[in-house]
Amino acid sequence: MKKLLSWLVKQSEGTSFTDNLLLFFVKVLYFGLRVLLRIVLGKKRRDRLYVEKELDFGVFWYNFFKIMKRGNASKLLRFRVQKYGYEFYCRLNKDDFKLMAVHEDEILDQFDPKPGDTVVDVGAHIGLYSLIAAKRVGPSGKVIAIEPDPENCSLLQRNVELNKLTNVTILERAAFSSNSKLKLYLPGKERGFTKLSTLMANRAVTENFLEIDATTLDYLMVMQGIAQVNWVKIDVEGAELEVLKGAAVTLSESKDVALLIEVHNVSNMDLYSAIVEFLQLYDFDIKFEKRYSNGERHVLFRKARSGI
């Protein structure tokens, strides 16, 4: 009961009285629906239905606010998350809501940069990991946020400024395995994530794209004067291996480094096995892994330290 009350009241909040009331109401409504469906269907069938129909709280919250804010969809919404100590602006789309306000605490508990660390956020989107990392590394640390989508970058910059962070550098670039020209497929109105076209036949269902310059993570680190990093988070919608291939020097030179990678599904390729095999070449071991019903995973790798 205590955990439930914390979720209802503290986990995410609006920054206006009206939005706070709306958010609290949608939480109560969502919880009541889950209880009702459990009684009617049973826990296993209910949970399976939630996965199949994408009825998680982020989508539920998004749909509720979409109805309530009809006619004003272009306005940015502003919320705060007390647990992690940040505020954020987000657009009225599913991915902004799900990413910024309804996250997996189990994953974020694994993401633990220390004061003074250097963190690289590849695929920063609008700032979840960048904001949390910046607060955890403190003024003596630094965060390099890499995001190729101009609209995401603009909102990421606003979120950095909203939280008065001075240790975040935003790079509007794509990290890849080589210097390349890539197509950045832009999302529809309902969703917020962009996708890079790659040789792995990972295509977004849209013809709306920007042609962008991509370069390696190694090159970007040299340009920032960074020789070693402590954390690299990668979420690039299927191009994770390409990012790693362009980070050979960074992976080799960094002695105390962890990688938190969201491994996506890619057609005709076992991306997970390819990433594990590649990182074994640089003495990385798996320390944590969570697999989802759609086959995607969060995987935490750490470099094995000799003599320990």
C-alpha positions in Angstrom: 0.0 0.0 0.0 2.9 2.4 0.8 4.4 1.7 -2.6 1.1 2.4 -4.3 0.6 5.7 -2.5 4.1 6.8 -3.5 3.3 6.0 -7.1 0.0 7.8 -7.0 1.4 10.9 -5.3 5.1 11.3 -5.9 6.5 9.4 -8.9 5.5 12.0 -11.5 3.9 15.3 -10.9 2.6 18.2 -12.9 4.0 21.7 -12.4 0.6 23.3 -12.5 -2.4 22.7 -10.2 -4.6 21.6 -13.1 -2.1 19.1 -14.5 -1.4 17.7 -11.1 -5.2 17.0 -10.6 -5.4 15.5 -14.1 -2.3 13.3 -13.5 -3.6 12.1 -10.1 -7.0 11.3 -11.6 -5.5 9.3 -14.5 -3.3 7.3 -12.1 -6.4 6.4 -10.0 -8.3 5.5 -13.2 -5.4 3.4 -14.5 -5.0 1.5 -11.2 -8.8 0.9 -11.0 -8.8 -0.5 -14.6 -5.9 -2.9 -13.8 -7.8 -4.2 -10.7 -11.0 -4.7 -12.7 -9.2 -6.5 -15.5 -7.4 -8.7 -13.0 -10.7 -9.7 -11.4 -12.3 -10.4 -14.8 -9.4 -12.0 -16.7 -6.9 -13.1 -14.1 -3.4 -11.7 -13.7 -1.7 -13.6 -16.5 -4.3 -12.8 -19.1 -4.5 -9.2 -18.0 -0.7 -8.7 -18.3 -0.7 -10.4 -21.7 -3.5 -8.1 -22.9 -1.5 -5.0 -21.7 1.5 -6.1 -23.7 -0.5 -7.0 -26.8 -2.6 -3.8 -26.8 0.2 -1.5 -25.5 -1.9 -0.5 -22.5 1.0 0.5 -20.3 0.7 3.6 -18.1 2.7 5.8 -20.5 0.3 5.2 -23.3 -2.7 5.5 -21.0 -1.5 8.8 -19.6 -0.7 10.0 -23.1 -4.2 9.2 -24.5 -5.8 10.8 -21.5 -3.9 14.1 -21.9 -4.4 14.0 -25.6 -8.1 14.0 -25.1 -8.0 16.7 -22.4 -5.6 18.9 -24.3 -7.4 18.6 -27.7 -6.9 21.7 -29.8 -3.6 22.5 -28.0 -1.4 19.6 -29.0 1.5 21.8 -30.0 2.0 23.1 -26.5 4.8 21.6 -24.5 3.8 19.9 -21.2 5.9 20.3 -18.1 6.2 17.7 -15.3 8.6 16.8 -12.5 9.9 13.5 -11.2 10.7 13.8 -7.5 12.5 10.4 -7.2 15.2 11.5 -9.6 15.1 15.2 -9.0 14.4 16.6 -12.4 11.8 18.5 -14.3 11.1 18.1 -18.0 9.2 19.5 -21.0 7.7 16.9 -23.3 5.6 16.9 -26.4 2.2 15.3 -26.6 3.4 12.0 -28.0 3.6 8.4 -26.7 7.4 8.1 -26.6 8.1 11.4 -24.8 5.6 10.3 -22.1 6.9 6.8 -21.8 10.5 7.7 -21.8 10.5 10.7 -19.4 7.9 9.9 -16.8 7.1 6.2 -16.8 10.5 4.5 -16.8 11.9 1.2 -15.5 13.3 1.9 -12.1 15.0 -1.5 -12.3 17.1 -0.2 -15.2 17.8 3.2 -13.8 19.0 1.5 -10.5 21.7 -0.1 -12.6 22.7 3.2 -14.1 24.9 4.7 -11.3 27.5 7.2 -12.4 29.6 8.6 -9.6 30.7 12.2 -8.9 33.4 13.2 -11.3 32.5 10.6 -13.9 32.3 11.2 -17.7 29.1 9.9 -19.2 28.2 9.6 -22.9 24.6 9.4 -23.8 24.2 8.1 -27.4 20.7 8.6 -28.6 19.9 11.1 -25.9 16.4 11.9 -27.2 15.0 14.7 -24.9 17.2 13.9 -22.0 16.1 11.2 -19.5 19.6 9.7 -19.0 21.4 12.9 -19.6 19.5 14.7 -16.9 19.9 11.9 -14.3 23.6 11.5 -15.2 24.3 15.2 -14.9 22.9 15.3 -11.4 24.8 12.2 -10.3 28.2 13.2 -11.7 28.0 16.7 -10.2 29.9 19.8 -11.2 33.2 17.9 -11.4 31.8 15.4 -13.9 30.6 15.8 -17.5 27.9 14.5 -19.7 28.1 14.3 -23.5 24.6 14.0 -25.0 24.6 12.9 -28.6 21.3 13.2 -30.5 20.9 13.6 -34.3 17.3 14.8 -34.5 17.2 18.7 -34.5 13.8 18.8 -32.8 14.8 16.5 -30.1 18.0 18.4 -29.6 16.1 21.7 -29.2 13.9 20.1 -26.5 16.9 18.4 -24.9 18.5 21.9 -24.6 15.4 23.3 -23.0 15.4 20.4 -20.4 19.0 21.0 -19.6 18.3 24.7 -19.0 15.2 24.0 -17.1 17.2 21.9 -14.6 20.0 24.6 -14.5 22.7 22.0 -15.5 26.1 23.3 -16.6 27.9 20.0 -17.1 26.1 18.8 -20.2 27.4 19.2 -23.7 24.9 18.5 -26.5 26.1 17.3 -29.9 23.6 17.3 -32.7 25.2 14.4 -34.5 24.8 10.8 -35.2 27.3 8.3 -33.9 28.1 5.5 -36.3 30.7 3.0 -37.4 32.3 5.4 -40.0 32.0 8.9 -41.5 28.8 8.5 -43.4 25.7 10.1 -44.9 22.6 8.6 -43.3 18.9 9.0 -43.5 17.3 10.0 -40.3 13.7 8.8 -40.5 11.4 11.1 -38.6 8.5 9.9 -36.5 4.8 10.5 -37.1 2.8 12.6 -34.7 1.9 9.7 -32.4 5.5 8.7 -31.7 8.7 10.6 -30.9 11.6 8.3 -31.7 13.7 8.7 -34.9 15.5 5.9 -36.6 18.7 5.8 -38.7 18.7 3.9 -41.9 21.5 1.3 -41.8 22.7 -1.7 -43.8 20.6 -3.9 -41.4 17.3 -3.2 -43.1 16.0 -1.4 -40.1 13.5 1.1 -41.6 10.9 3.3 -40.1 7.5 3.2 -41.8 7.7 6.7 -43.2 9.1 8.6 -46.1 9.8 11.6 -44.0 13.5 11.8 -43.4 16.5 14.1 -43.1 19.9 13.4 -44.6 22.5 13.8 -41.9 26.2 13.5 -41.3 27.4 10.7 -39.1 30.8 10.1 -37.5 32.4 7.8 -35.0 32.1 8.0 -31.3 35.9 7.9 -31.2 36.1 11.1 -33.3 33.5 12.9 -31.2 35.5 12.1 -28.0 38.7 13.4 -29.6 36.9 16.6 -30.6 35.7 17.0 -27.0 39.2 16.4 -25.6 38.0 13.2 -23.8 40.5 10.3 -23.4 38.5 8.0 -21.2 34.8 7.6 -20.2 33.1 5.9 -17.3 29.6 5.3 -18.7 28.2 5.0 -22.2 24.4 4.6 -22.6 23.3 3.6 -26.1 19.7 3.6 -27.4 19.7 4.1 -31.2 16.8 2.0 -32.4 18.8 -0.9 -33.9 22.1 0.7 -34.8 23.8 -0.2 -31.5 26.5 -2.4 -33.1 27.4 0.3 -35.6 27.9 2.7 -32.7 30.2 0.3 -30.9 32.2 -0.4 -34.0 33.0 3.3 -34.2 34.1 3.4 -30.5 37.0 0.9 -30.6 39.6 3.4 -29.2 37.2 4.6 -26.5 36.4 1.0 -25.5 40.1 0.1 -25.4 41.4 3.2 -23.6 38.7 3.5 -20.9 39.8 1.4 -18.0 36.8 1.8 -15.7 33.8 1.8 -18.0 30.2 0.5 -18.1 27.9 0.2 -21.1 24.1 0.3 -20.7 22.7 -0.7 -24.1 19.1 -1.1 -25.2 19.3 -3.8 -27.8 16.5 -3.6 -30.3 15.2 -6.2 -32.8 16.7 -6.0 -36.3 15.4 -8.0 -39.2 17.4 -11.0 -40.2 20.1 -10.4 -37.6 20.8 -11.6 -34.1 21.9 -8.2 -32.9 22.2 -9.3 -29.3 24.7 -12.1 -30.0 26.7 -9.9 -32.3 27.0 -7.2 -29.7 28.0 -9.7 -27.0 30.6 -11.2 -29.3 32.0 -7.8 -30.3 32.3 -6.6 -26.7 34.1 -9.8 -25.6 37.0 -8.6 -27.7 37.4 -5.7 -25.4 37.0 -7.7 -22.1 33.4 -6.7 -21.3 31.2 -9.0 -19.3 27.4 -8.9 -18.8 26.5 -7.7 -15.3 22.8 -7.3 -15.7 20.2 -8.1 -18.3 16.5 -7.7 -18.7 14.6 -9.1 -21.6 11.1 -7.9 -22.6 8.2 -9.8 -24.2 9.0 -8.2 -27.6 12.5 -9.7 -27.6 14.3 -6.4 -26.8 16.7 -6.1 -23.9 18.5 -3.8 -21.6 22.0 -5.1 -21.0 24.7 -3.7 -18.7 28.3 -4.5 -19.7 31.3 -3.8 -17.5 34.9 -4.1 -18.5 36.7 -6.9 -16.5 39.5 -5.4 -14.4 42.6 -7.5 -14.1 43.8 -8.2 -10.6 40.4 -7.9 -9.0 
